Amino acid sequence: QLQLVESGGGLVQPGGSLRLSCAASGFTLDYYAIGWFRQAPGKEREWVSCIGSSSWSTVYADSVKGRFTMSRDNPKNTVYLQMNSLKPEDTGVYYCAADPTHRFCAVVPGPYDYWGQGTQVTVSS
């Protein structure tokens, strides 16, 4: 059974840091393009960052560029999202997703077939 599980969310003050993890089971994550998305209450799901299969490329939304870093740990079959200098507007449920078809990562949800359950990130003083 193919499964993605996110972890690492929590409550953090503005300016703080969190590292989200996306662990895969049932498939090898390095073969898939992986995306991170987030959804704030009352808003649509928003693309945050993505990495192509075999780390072909990594792309970030302008709103997080320079603050967030996405990486792979292939022996652990896990993808990370390191989030620094967090802002209140980063608050939301963060989801990772896997695209089994394309080498380059997508900035829209459509190509991603597999999704995790999400992890809550709250940035507040």
Salt bridges, closest charged atoms under 4 A:
ASP30 OD1 - ARG72 NE 3.70
GLU46 OE1 - ARG38 NE 2.86
ASP62 OD1 - LYS65 NZ 3.14
ASP90 OD1 - ARG38 NH1 2.88
ASP90 OD2 - ARG67 NH1 2.76
ASP99 OD2 - HIS102 ND1 2.87
